Amino acid sequence: MFTGIIETTGIVKKLKPENTNLHITIASSITNELKVDQSVAHNGVCLTVVDIKKNEYTVTAIEETLNKTNLNNLNLNDEVNLERAMKLGDRLDGHIVQGHVDQIATCTNVENKDGSWFFTFEYDKSLGNLTIEKGSITIDGTSLTVVNSGENIFSVAIIPYTFEHTRFKHYKKNTVVNLEFDVIGKYVKNISKYSI
């Protein structure tokens, strides 16, 4: 379980395909605090640490994960958002995030608002996910509030701190991101399908 508050970013140092899996080696400032078998969210994708060497650690993404997320677009030296699993009893500063990406989206617009930024994203509505204004959304693992919401499009406002300390500073038109929709909203939506 995660909160969507990005702790730090890491840099992709090695990408090693093995059958349909991809081993991803990351250098980060939190590597010395990690242990094998620990869960870490990478751009919002929960992956298990399988190896640690000095300031680098390795995780493995399986084919299903690669097919449903933007991890299959990673290149050497790319920056990734990182968050370790929350500790029981900690403050929940973001919202409840599972690290299970629902689908990807494409950035359609970036607007500089003289001190903040508005990012607009479009996603495939056929998968049945939705956003609501003032509701929660996770973009590449970052917990955010939806500003504007349409049938398959939404916007978020980004403050300078988030812009500088996450991958948002690299986003431009056509950037592909991972989305995890609000888990409570997903339960309510599914329950309502079966209501009489």
C-alpha positions in Angstrom: 0.0 0.0 0.0 1.3 3.5 -0.9 0.2 7.1 -0.5 1.2 8.6 -3.8 3.7 11.0 -2.2 6.9 10.5 -4.2 9.9 10.1 -1.9 12.6 10.6 -4.6 13.4 9.7 -8.1 15.8 7.1 -9.5 17.8 6.7 -12.7 17.6 3.6 -14.9 21.0 2.1 -15.1 20.4 -1.3 -16.7 17.6 -3.0 -18.7 17.9 -6.7 -19.1 15.3 -8.7 -20.9 14.8 -12.3 -19.9 12.2 -14.3 -21.8 9.1 -12.1 -21.4 10.4 -10.4 -18.2 12.4 -7.2 -17.9 15.0 -6.7 -15.1 15.3 -3.0 -14.3 18.3 -1.7 -12.3 17.8 1.6 -10.6 20.3 3.9 -8.9 18.7 6.0 -6.1 19.3 7.8 -2.9 17.2 5.3 -1.0 18.9 2.1 -2.2 20.9 1.7 1.1 17.6 1.6 3.0 16.0 -1.1 0.8 16.1 -4.8 1.3 15.4 -7.8 -1.0 11.7 -8.7 -1.1 10.6 -5.1 -0.3 7.9 -3.4 -2.4 8.7 -0.2 -4.2 6.5 1.8 -6.5 8.2 2.8 -9.8 6.1 5.3 -11.7 3.2 4.0 -9.6 3.9 0.3 -10.4 4.5 -1.9 -7.3 7.6 -4.1 -8.0 9.7 -6.3 -5.7 13.3 -5.7 -5.0 15.2 -8.8 -6.1 18.9 -7.7 -5.9 20.9 -4.8 -4.3 24.5 -3.8 -5.2 26.0 -0.7 -3.7 23.7 2.2 -4.7 21.7 0.2 -7.3 18.9 -2.2 -6.9 17.0 -4.4 -9.4 13.3 -5.2 -9.8 11.6 -7.4 -12.3 8.5 -6.5 -14.4 6.6 -9.4 -16.0 5.0 -9.3 -19.4 1.5 -8.3 -18.1 3.0 -5.3 -16.3 5.0 -4.3 -19.3 1.9 -4.5 -21.5 -0.3 -2.4 -19.2 2.2 0.3 -18.1 4.8 2.7 -19.4 7.6 0.6 -18.0 8.1 -1.0 -21.5 9.1 2.5 -22.7 12.0 2.9 -20.3 15.4 3.7 -21.6 18.8 4.0 -19.9 19.2 7.1 -17.8 15.4 7.7 -17.7 14.2 9.1 -14.4 11.5 7.2 -12.5 9.3 8.2 -9.5 9.9 6.1 -6.4 7.9 5.5 -3.3 8.4 2.8 -0.7 5.4 1.1 0.9 3.7 3.1 3.7 4.3 2.1 7.3 1.3 1.2 9.4 0.6 4.2 11.6 2.1 6.8 9.3 0.1 9.8 8.1 -1.7 9.3 4.8 -0.7 12.5 3.1 -1.9 11.5 -0.4 -4.6 8.9 -0.8 -4.9 5.1 -0.7 -2.7 3.8 -3.6 -2.2 0.1 -4.3 0.6 0.3 -6.9 -1.7 -1.5 -9.4 -1.8 0.5 -12.6 -5.2 0.5 -14.3 -4.1 1.9 -17.7 -1.9 4.4 -19.4 -2.8 7.9 -20.6 -1.2 10.4 -23.0 -0.4 14.0 -22.1 -2.3 16.2 -24.5 -1.4 19.7 -23.1 1.0 21.4 -20.7 0.1 24.9 -19.7 2.4 27.1 -17.7 0.3 29.2 -15.3 3.2 31.5 -14.0 4.0 29.6 -10.9 2.1 26.4 -11.5 1.4 24.1 -14.4 -1.8 22.5 -15.7 -1.4 19.1 -17.4 -4.1 17.5 -19.4 -4.3 13.7 -20.0 -6.5 11.6 -22.3 -7.2 7.9 -21.7 -9.0 5.0 -23.3 -12.6 5.2 -22.0 -13.5 1.7 -23.2 -11.8 0.3 -20.1 -14.5 1.8 -18.0 -12.4 4.0 -15.7 -13.5 7.5 -14.8 -12.4 10.6 -12.9 -14.4 13.2 -11.1 -13.5 16.8 -10.3 -11.8 17.1 -6.9 -11.4 13.4 -6.9 -8.1 11.6 -6.5 -5.9 10.2 -9.4 -2.4 8.7 -9.4 -0.2 9.7 -12.3 3.1 7.8 -12.4 2.7 7.1 -8.7 2.0 10.7 -7.8 -1.2 11.4 -5.8 -3.1 14.3 -7.3 -6.5 16.0 -7.3 -8.4 16.2 -10.5 -9.1 19.8 -11.5 -11.2 19.3 -14.7 -12.8 16.0 -15.7 -14.4 14.9 -18.9 -15.5 11.5 -20.4 -12.0 10.3 -21.1 -9.9 13.4 -20.3 -8.8 15.2 -17.1 -6.5 17.9 -15.9 -4.3 18.3 -12.8 -2.6 21.4 -11.4 1.1 20.9 -10.3 2.8 23.1 -7.8 6.6 23.9 -8.2 7.7 21.4 -5.5 5.9 18.5 -7.3 7.1 19.7 -10.7 10.8 19.7 -9.5 10.8 16.6 -7.4 8.9 14.2 -9.8 8.9 13.2 -13.5 6.5 16.1 -14.2 9.4 18.3 -15.2 9.9 15.9 -18.2 6.3 15.7 -19.4 5.4 17.2 -22.7 2.7 16.6 -25.3 2.5 12.8 -26.1 4.3 11.7 -23.0 2.7 8.3 -21.8 2.0 8.0 -18.1 0.6 5.3 -15.8 -2.8 5.9 -14.2 -4.2 4.3 -11.0 -7.8 5.5 -10.5 -9.1 6.0 -6.9 -9.7 2.6 -5.3 -12.8 3.7 -3.4 -14.3 5.0 -6.6 -13.6 1.7 -8.4 -15.4 -0.2 -5.6 -18.4 2.1 -5.7 -18.6 1.9 -9.5 -18.5 -2.0 -9.4 -21.0 -2.2 -6.6 -23.4 0.0 -8.5 -23.3 -2.3 -11.5 -24.8 -5.0 -9.4 -27.4 -2.9 -7.6 -31.0 -3.8 -8.1 
